[in-house]
Amino acid sequence: YFKNQEATANARDEEGWLRTGDVCIIDKRGLVYIVGRIKELIKYKAYQ
């Protein structure tokens, strides 16, 4: 996060992966596929 080191640190796990909320799989060739979301969220005019 821009000029927010604490938020940036909290967005990464202990292995350095960025927490995005996406659910991914990695195949035998090392290709990453996004297959879903942990939480579906739509914001409209500040409402969730």
PDB file of N, H, CA, C and O in Angstrom:
ATOM      1  N   TYR A   1       0.841  -1.168   0.000  1.00  0.00           N
ATOM      2  CA  TYR A   1       0.000   0.000   0.000  1.00  0.00           C
ATOM      3  C   TYR A   1       0.889   1.234   0.000  1.00  0.00           C
ATOM      4  O   TYR A   1       1.899   1.277   0.702  1.00  0.00           O
ATOM      5  N   PHE A   2       0.519   2.226  -0.778  1.00  0.00           N
ATOM      6  H   PHE A   2      -0.301   2.192  -1.348  1.00  0.00           H
ATOM      7  CA  PHE A   2       1.304   3.440  -0.927  1.00  0.00           C
ATOM      8  C   PHE A   2       1.415   4.178   0.401  1.00  0.00           C
ATOM      9  O   PHE A   2       0.408   4.557   1.000  1.00  0.00           O
ATOM     10  N   LYS A   3       2.641   4.376   0.850  1.00  0.00           N
ATOM     11  H   LYS A   3       3.459   4.068   0.363  1.00  0.00           H
ATOM     12  CA  LYS A   3       2.957   5.107   2.086  1.00  0.00           C
ATOM     13  C   LYS A   3       2.300   4.498   3.319  1.00  0.00           C
ATOM     14  O   LYS A   3       1.999   5.219   4.271  1.00  0.00           O
ATOM     15  N   ASN A   4       2.072   3.186   3.321  1.00  0.00           N
ATOM     16  H   ASN A   4       2.316   2.600   2.548  1.00  0.00           H
ATOM     17  CA  ASN A   4       1.489   2.513   4.480  1.00  0.00           C
ATOM     18  C   ASN A   4       2.202   1.178   4.657  1.00  0.00           C
ATOM     19  O   ASN A   4       1.714   0.135   4.220  1.00  0.00           O
ATOM     20  N   GLN A   5       3.368   1.227   5.305  1.00  0.00           N
ATOM     21  H   GLN A   5       3.765   2.074   5.659  1.00  0.00           H
ATOM     22  CA  GLN A   5       4.189   0.029   5.455  1.00  0.00           C
ATOM     23  C   GLN A   5       3.501  -1.055   6.278  1.00  0.00           C
ATOM     24  O   GLN A   5       3.668  -2.240   5.992  1.00  0.00           O
ATOM     25  N   GLU A   6       2.734  -0.671   7.289  1.00  0.00           N
ATOM     26  H   GLU A   6       2.598   0.292   7.521  1.00  0.00           H
ATOM     27  CA  GLU A   6       2.046  -1.656   8.123  1.00  0.00           C
ATOM     28  C   GLU A   6       1.013  -2.440   7.311  1.00  0.00           C
ATOM     29  O   GLU A   6       0.943  -3.665   7.414  1.00  0.00           O
ATOM     30  N   ALA A   7       0.219  -1.745   6.512  1.00  0.00           N
ATOM     31  H   ALA A   7       0.276  -0.750   6.428  1.00  0.00           H
ATOM     32  CA  ALA A   7      -0.777  -2.419   5.674  1.00  0.00           C
ATOM     33  C   ALA A   7      -0.097  -3.317   4.647  1.00  0.00           C
ATOM     34  O   ALA A   7      -0.580  -4.412   4.359  1.00  0.00           O
ATOM     35  N   THR A   8       1.019  -2.858   4.096  1.00  0.00           N
ATOM     36  H   THR A   8       1.412  -1.969   4.329  1.00  0.00           H
ATOM     37  CA  THR A   8       1.762  -3.667   3.130  1.00  0.00           C
ATOM     38  C   THR A   8       2.274  -4.936   3.791  1.00  0.00           C
ATOM     39  O   THR A   8       2.162  -6.021   3.219  1.00  0.00           O
ATOM     40  N   ALA A   9       2.835  -4.814   4.988  1.00  0.00           N
ATOM     41  H   ALA A   9       2.926  -3.933   5.452  1.00  0.00           H
ATOM     42  CA  ALA A   9       3.343  -5.984   5.711  1.00  0.00           C
ATOM     43  C   ALA A   9       2.218  -6.959   6.035  1.00  0.00           C
ATOM     44  O   ALA A   9       2.416  -8.172   5.959  1.00  0.00           O
ATOM     45  N   ASN A  10       1.044  -6.454   6.393  1.00  0.00           N
ATOM     46  H   ASN A  10       0.883  -5.469   6.455  1.00  0.00           H
ATOM     47  CA  ASN A  10      -0.095  -7.317   6.726  1.00  0.00           C
ATOM     48  C   ASN A  10      -0.696  -7.988   5.504  1.00  0.00           C
ATOM     49  O   ASN A  10      -1.405  -8.986   5.635  1.00  0.00           O
ATOM     50  N   ALA A  11      -0.427  -7.457   4.319  1.00  0.00           N
ATOM     51  H   ALA A  11       0.149  -6.646   4.212  1.00  0.00           H
ATOM     52  CA  ALA A  11      -0.994  -8.019   3.092  1.00  0.00           C
ATOM     53  C   ALA A  11      -0.204  -9.222   2.591  1.00  0.00           C
ATOM     54  O   ALA A  11      -0.650  -9.905   1.668  1.00  0.00           O
ATOM     55  N   ARG A  12       0.954  -9.495   3.176  1.00  0.00           N
ATOM     56  H   ARG A  12       1.315  -8.940   3.926  1.00  0.00           H
ATOM     57  CA  ARG A  12       1.793 -10.618   2.746  1.00  0.00           C
ATOM     58  C   ARG A  12       1.850 -11.671   3.841  1.00  0.00           C
ATOM     59  O   ARG A  12       1.825 -11.352   5.030  1.00  0.00           O
ATOM     60  N   ASP A  13       1.929 -12.944   3.419  1.00  0.00           N
ATOM     61  H   ASP A  13       1.950 -13.203   2.453  1.00  0.00           H
ATOM     62  CA  ASP A  13       2.069 -14.014   4.397  1.00  0.00           C
ATOM     63  C   ASP A  13       3.547 -14.262   4.692  1.00  0.00           C
ATOM     64  O   ASP A  13       4.413 -13.556   4.177  1.00  0.00           O
ATOM     65  N   GLU A  14       3.833 -15.268   5.524  1.00  0.00           N
ATOM     66  H   GLU A  14       3.129 -15.842   5.943  1.00  0.00           H
ATOM     67  CA  GLU A  14       5.204 -15.548   5.949  1.00  0.00           C
ATOM     68  C   GLU A  14       6.101 -16.033   4.811  1.00  0.00           C
ATOM     69  O   GLU A  14       7.325 -15.983   4.930  1.00  0.00           O
ATOM     70  N   GLU A  15       5.512 -16.497   3.718  1.00  0.00           N
ATOM     71  H   GLU A  15       4.518 -16.537   3.622  1.00  0.00           H
ATOM     72  CA  GLU A  15       6.291 -16.938   2.559  1.00  0.00           C
ATOM     73  C   GLU A  15       6.420 -15.846   1.496  1.00  0.00           C
ATOM     74  O   GLU A  15       7.058 -16.056   0.465  1.00  0.00           O
ATOM     75  N   GLY A  16       5.819 -14.687   1.742  1.00  0.00           N
ATOM     76  H   GLY A  16       5.301 -14.516   2.579  1.00  0.00           H
ATOM     77  CA  GLY A  16       5.918 -13.578   0.803  1.00  0.00           C
ATOM     78  C   GLY A  16       4.778 -13.475  -0.189  1.00  0.00           C
ATOM     79  O   GLY A  16       4.775 -12.584  -1.039  1.00  0.00           O
ATOM     80  N   TRP A  17       3.796 -14.384  -0.093  1.00  0.00           N
ATOM     81  H   TRP A  17       3.799 -15.108   0.597  1.00  0.00           H
ATOM     82  CA  TRP A  17       2.645 -14.332  -0.998  1.00  0.00           C
ATOM     83  C   TRP A  17       1.738 -13.176  -0.604  1.00  0.00           C
ATOM     84  O   TRP A  17       1.541 -12.899   0.579  1.00  0.00           O
ATOM     85  N   LEU A  18       1.196 -12.511  -1.603  1.00  0.00           N
ATOM     86  H   LEU A  18       1.357 -12.736  -2.564  1.00  0.00           H
ATOM     87  CA  LEU A  18       0.273 -11.407  -1.385  1.00  0.00           C
ATOM     88  C   LEU A  18      -1.122 -11.960  -1.133  1.00  0.00           C
ATOM     89  O   LEU A  18      -1.626 -12.765  -1.916  1.00  0.00           O
ATOM     90  N   ARG A  19      -1.748 -11.528  -0.037  1.00  0.00           N
ATOM     91  H   ARG A  19      -1.339 -10.874   0.599  1.00  0.00           H
ATOM     92  CA  ARG A  19      -3.109 -11.976   0.292  1.00  0.00           C
ATOM     93  C   ARG A  19      -4.104 -11.160  -0.530  1.00  0.00           C
ATOM     94  O   ARG A  19      -4.332  -9.981  -0.257  1.00  0.00           O
ATOM     95  N   THR A  20      -4.690 -11.800  -1.535  1.00  0.00           N
ATOM     96  H   THR A  20      -4.505 -12.758  -1.756  1.00  0.00           H
ATOM     97  CA  THR A  20      -5.631 -11.100  -2.412  1.00  0.00           C
ATOM     98  C   THR A  20      -7.063 -11.568  -2.228  1.00  0.00           C
ATOM     99  O   THR A  20      -7.996 -10.882  -2.647  1.00  0.00           O
ATOM    100  N   GLY A  21      -7.254 -12.733  -1.604  1.00  0.00           N
ATOM    101  H   GLY A  21      -6.496 -13.290  -1.264  1.00  0.00           H
ATOM    102  CA  GLY A  21      -8.580 -13.311  -1.488  1.00  0.00           C
ATOM    103  C   GLY A  21      -8.912 -14.248  -2.629  1.00  0.00           C
ATOM    104  O   GLY A  21      -9.983 -14.855  -2.643  1.00  0.00           O
ATOM    105  N   ASP A  22      -8.001 -14.373  -3.592  1.00  0.00           N
ATOM    106  H   ASP A  22      -7.131 -13.880  -3.581  1.00  0.00           H
ATOM    107  CA  ASP A  22      -8.203 -15.297  -4.705  1.00  0.00           C
ATOM    108  C   ASP A  22      -7.809 -16.709  -4.280  1.00  0.00           C
ATOM    109  O   ASP A  22      -6.871 -16.890  -3.503  1.00  0.00           O
ATOM    110  N   VAL A  23      -8.524 -17.704  -4.790  1.00  0.00           N
ATOM    111  H   VAL A  23      -9.285 -17.557  -5.422  1.00  0.00           H
ATOM    112  CA  VAL A  23      -8.184 -19.108  -4.569  1.00  0.00           C
ATOM    113  C   VAL A  23      -7.525 -19.612  -5.845  1.00  0.00           C
ATOM    114  O   VAL A  23      -8.107 -19.533  -6.927  1.00  0.00           O
ATOM    115  N   CYS A  24      -6.313 -20.129  -5.712  1.00  0.00           N
ATOM    116  H   CYS A  24      -5.841 -20.193  -4.833  1.00  0.00           H
ATOM    117  CA  CYS A  24      -5.538 -20.549  -6.882  1.00  0.00           C
ATOM    118  C   CYS A  24      -5.066 -21.984  -6.731  1.00  0.00           C
ATOM    119  O   CYS A  24      -4.990 -22.524  -5.627  1.00  0.00           O
ATOM    120  N   ILE A  25      -4.753 -22.586  -7.865  1.00  0.00           N
ATOM    121  H   ILE A  25      -4.815 -22.147  -8.762  1.00  0.00           H
ATOM    122  CA  ILE A  25      -4.071 -23.874  -7.879  1.00  0.00           C
ATOM    123  C   ILE A  25      -2.830 -23.717  -8.756  1.00  0.00           C
ATOM    124  O   ILE A  25      -2.799 -22.893  -9.669  1.00  0.00           O
ATOM    125  N   ILE A  26      -1.815 -24.516  -8.464  1.00  0.00           N
ATOM    126  H   ILE A  26      -1.840 -25.186  -7.721  1.00  0.00           H
ATOM    127  CA  ILE A  26      -0.591 -24.527  -9.256  1.00  0.00           C
ATOM    128  C   ILE A  26      -0.449 -25.927  -9.829  1.00  0.00           C
ATOM    129  O   ILE A  26      -0.446 -26.907  -9.085  1.00  0.00           O
ATOM    130  N   ASP A  27      -0.331 -26.025 -11.160  1.00  0.00           N
ATOM    131  H   ASP A  27      -0.333 -25.228 -11.765  1.00  0.00           H
ATOM    132  CA  ASP A  27      -0.228 -27.344 -11.785  1.00  0.00           C
ATOM    133  C   ASP A  27       1.220 -27.849 -11.764  1.00  0.00           C
ATOM    134  O   ASP A  27       2.118 -27.169 -11.266  1.00  0.00           O
ATOM    135  N   LYS A  28       1.431 -29.043 -12.310  1.00  0.00           N
ATOM    136  H   LYS A  28       0.702 -29.595 -12.715  1.00  0.00           H
ATOM    137  CA  LYS A  28       2.753 -29.680 -12.297  1.00  0.00           C
ATOM    138  C   LYS A  28       3.805 -28.870 -13.037  1.00  0.00           C
ATOM    139  O   LYS A  28       4.996 -28.976 -12.742  1.00  0.00           O
ATOM    140  N   ARG A  29       3.370 -28.059 -13.999  1.00  0.00           N
ATOM    141  H   ARG A  29       2.403 -27.972 -14.238  1.00  0.00           H
ATOM    142  CA  ARG A  29       4.308 -27.231 -14.767  1.00  0.00           C
ATOM    143  C   ARG A  29       4.616 -25.906 -14.078  1.00  0.00           C
ATOM    144  O   ARG A  29       5.452 -25.134 -14.548  1.00  0.00           O
ATOM    145  N   GLY A  30       3.933 -25.643 -12.955  1.00  0.00           N
ATOM    146  H   GLY A  30       3.254 -26.270 -12.573  1.00  0.00           H
ATOM    147  CA  GLY A  30       4.153 -24.399 -12.229  1.00  0.00           C
ATOM    148  C   GLY A  30       3.244 -23.268 -12.655  1.00  0.00           C
ATOM    149  O   GLY A  30       3.427 -22.127 -12.229  1.00  0.00           O
ATOM    150  N   LEU A  31       2.255 -23.574 -13.498  1.00  0.00           N
ATOM    151  H   LEU A  31       2.106 -24.501 -13.843  1.00  0.00           H
ATOM    152  CA  LEU A  31       1.302 -22.553 -13.928  1.00  0.00           C
ATOM    153  C   LEU A  31       0.255 -22.336 -12.842  1.00  0.00           C
ATOM    154  O   LEU A  31      -0.224 -23.292 -12.231  1.00  0.00           O
ATOM    155  N   VAL A  32      -0.094 -21.089 -12.607  1.00  0.00           N
ATOM    156  H   VAL A  32       0.295 -20.312 -13.103  1.00  0.00           H
ATOM    157  CA  VAL A  32      -1.056 -20.725 -11.570  1.00  0.00           C
ATOM    158  C   VAL A  32      -2.396 -20.413 -12.221  1.00  0.00           C
ATOM    159  O   VAL A  32      -2.464 -19.666 -13.197  1.00  0.00           O
ATOM    160  N   TYR A  33      -3.462 -20.992 -11.672  1.00  0.00           N
ATOM    161  H   TYR A  33      -3.407 -21.599 -10.879  1.00  0.00           H
ATOM    162  CA  TYR A  33      -4.825 -20.765 -12.161  1.00  0.00           C
ATOM    163  C   TYR A  33      -5.673 -20.199 -11.029  1.00  0.00           C
ATOM    164  O   TYR A  33      -5.705 -20.761  -9.934  1.00  0.00           O
ATOM    165  N   ILE A  34      -6.354 -19.098 -11.287  1.00  0.00           N
ATOM    166  H   ILE A  34      -6.327 -18.641 -12.177  1.00  0.00           H
ATOM    167  CA  ILE A  34      -7.290 -18.537 -10.318  1.00  0.00           C
ATOM    168  C   ILE A  34      -8.615 -19.253 -10.512  1.00  0.00           C
ATOM    169  O   ILE A  34      -9.193 -19.224 -11.599  1.00  0.00           O
ATOM    170  N   VAL A  35      -9.096 -19.901  -9.445  1.00  0.00           N
ATOM    171  H   VAL A  35      -8.626 -19.924  -8.563  1.00  0.00           H
ATOM    172  CA  VAL A  35     -10.294 -20.730  -9.557  1.00  0.00           C
ATOM    173  C   VAL A  35     -11.467 -20.227  -8.709  1.00  0.00           C
ATOM    174  O   VAL A  35     -12.550 -20.808  -8.764  1.00  0.00           O
ATOM    175  N   GLY A  36     -11.275 -19.167  -7.932  1.00  0.00           N
ATOM    176  H   GLY A  36     -10.394 -18.695  -7.887  1.00  0.00           H
ATOM    177  CA  GLY A  36     -12.372 -18.667  -7.121  1.00  0.00           C
ATOM    178  C   GLY A  36     -11.933 -17.544  -6.207  1.00  0.00           C
ATOM    179  O   GLY A  36     -10.810 -17.046  -6.291  1.00  0.00           O
ATOM    180  N   ARG A  37     -12.847 -17.159  -5.332  1.00  0.00           N
ATOM    181  H   ARG A  37     -13.759 -17.563  -5.264  1.00  0.00           H
ATOM    182  CA  ARG A  37     -12.595 -16.110  -4.349  1.00  0.00           C
ATOM    183  C   ARG A  37     -12.952 -16.643  -2.976  1.00  0.00           C
ATOM    184  O   ARG A  37     -13.872 -17.448  -2.833  1.00  0.00           O
ATOM    185  N   ILE A  38     -12.218 -16.189  -1.961  1.00  0.00           N
ATOM    186  H   ILE A  38     -11.470 -15.535  -2.078  1.00  0.00           H
ATOM    187  CA  ILE A  38     -12.539 -16.573  -0.593  1.00  0.00           C
ATOM    188  C   ILE A  38     -13.838 -15.902  -0.164  1.00  0.00           C
ATOM    189  O   ILE A  38     -14.681 -16.518   0.489  1.00  0.00           O
ATOM    190  N   LYS A  39     -13.990 -14.634  -0.538  1.00  0.00           N
ATOM    191  H   LYS A  39     -13.305 -14.134  -1.068  1.00  0.00           H
ATOM    192  CA  LYS A  39     -15.172 -13.872  -0.148  1.00  0.00           C
ATOM    193  C   LYS A  39     -15.601 -13.023  -1.333  1.00  0.00           C
ATOM    194  O   LYS A  39     -14.794 -12.283  -1.896  1.00  0.00           O
ATOM    195  N   GLU A  40     -16.850 -13.127  -1.706  1.00  0.00           N
ATOM    196  H   GLU A  40     -17.505 -13.728  -1.248  1.00  0.00           H
ATOM    197  CA  GLU A  40     -17.383 -12.279  -2.772  1.00  0.00           C
ATOM    198  C   GLU A  40     -17.839 -10.969  -2.148  1.00  0.00           C
ATOM    199  O   GLU A  40     -18.553 -10.968  -1.146  1.00  0.00           O
ATOM    200  N   LEU A  41     -17.430  -9.868  -2.735  1.00  0.00           N
ATOM    201  H   LEU A  41     -16.850  -9.869  -3.550  1.00  0.00           H
ATOM    202  CA  LEU A  41     -17.759  -8.570  -2.171  1.00  0.00           C
ATOM    203  C   LEU A  41     -17.971  -7.569  -3.291  1.00  0.00           C
ATOM    204  O   LEU A  41     -17.131  -7.413  -4.177  1.00  0.00           O
ATOM    205  N   ILE A  42     -19.095  -6.905  -3.237  1.00  0.00           N
ATOM    206  H   ILE A  42     -19.778  -7.032  -2.517  1.00  0.00           H
ATOM    207  CA  ILE A  42     -19.375  -5.835  -4.185  1.00  0.00           C
ATOM    208  C   ILE A  42     -19.719  -4.598  -3.367  1.00  0.00           C
ATOM    209  O   ILE A  42     -20.616  -4.632  -2.525  1.00  0.00           O
ATOM    210  N   LYS A  43     -19.004  -3.509  -3.618  1.00  0.00           N
ATOM    211  H   LYS A  43     -18.275  -3.482  -4.303  1.00  0.00           H
ATOM    212  CA  LYS A  43     -19.310  -2.248  -2.952  1.00  0.00           C
ATOM    213  C   LYS A  43     -19.991  -1.329  -3.954  1.00  0.00           C
ATOM    214  O   LYS A  43     -19.554  -1.200  -5.098  1.00  0.00           O
ATOM    215  N   TYR A  44     -21.049  -0.703  -3.515  1.00  0.00           N
ATOM    216  H   TYR A  44     -21.404  -0.807  -2.586  1.00  0.00           H
ATOM    217  CA  TYR A  44     -21.774   0.251  -4.346  1.00  0.00           C
ATOM    218  C   TYR A  44     -22.092   1.460  -3.484  1.00  0.00           C
ATOM    219  O   TYR A  44     -22.855   1.355  -2.524  1.00  0.00           O
ATOM    220  N   LYS A  45     -21.523   2.585  -3.813  1.00  0.00           N
ATOM    221  H   LYS A  45     -20.904   2.670  -4.594  1.00  0.00           H
ATOM    222  CA  LYS A  45     -21.730   3.829  -3.060  1.00  0.00           C
ATOM    223  C   LYS A  45     -21.483   3.626  -1.567  1.00  0.00           C
ATOM    224  O   LYS A  45     -22.271   4.062  -0.729  1.00  0.00           O
ATOM    225  N   ALA A  46     -20.373   2.957  -1.251  1.00  0.00           N
ATOM    226  H   ALA A  46     -19.732   2.602  -1.932  1.00  0.00           H
ATOM    227  CA  ALA A  46     -19.914   2.713   0.124  1.00  0.00           C
ATOM    228  C   ALA A  46     -20.750   1.680   0.878  1.00  0.00           C
ATOM    229  O   ALA A  46     -20.519   1.469   2.069  1.00  0.00           O
ATOM    230  N   TYR A  47     -21.710   1.033   0.225  1.00  0.00           N
ATOM    231  H   TYR A  47     -21.898   1.205  -0.742  1.00  0.00           H
ATOM    232  CA  TYR A  47     -22.489  -0.024   0.872  1.00  0.00           C
ATOM    233  C   TYR A  47     -21.961  -1.380   0.435  1.00  0.00           C
ATOM    234  O   TYR A  47     -21.512  -1.550  -0.699  1.00  0.00           O
ATOM    235  N   GLN A  48     -22.019  -2.338   1.344  1.00  0.00           N
ATOM    236  H   GLN A  48     -22.383  -2.200   2.265  1.00  0.00           H
ATOM    237  CA  GLN A  48     -21.581  -3.693   1.002  1.00  0.00           C
ATOM    238  C   GLN A  48     -22.766  -4.616   0.930  1.00  0.00           C
ATOM    239  O   GLN A  48     -22.606  -5.805   0.654  1.00  0.00           O
TER     240      GLN A  48
END
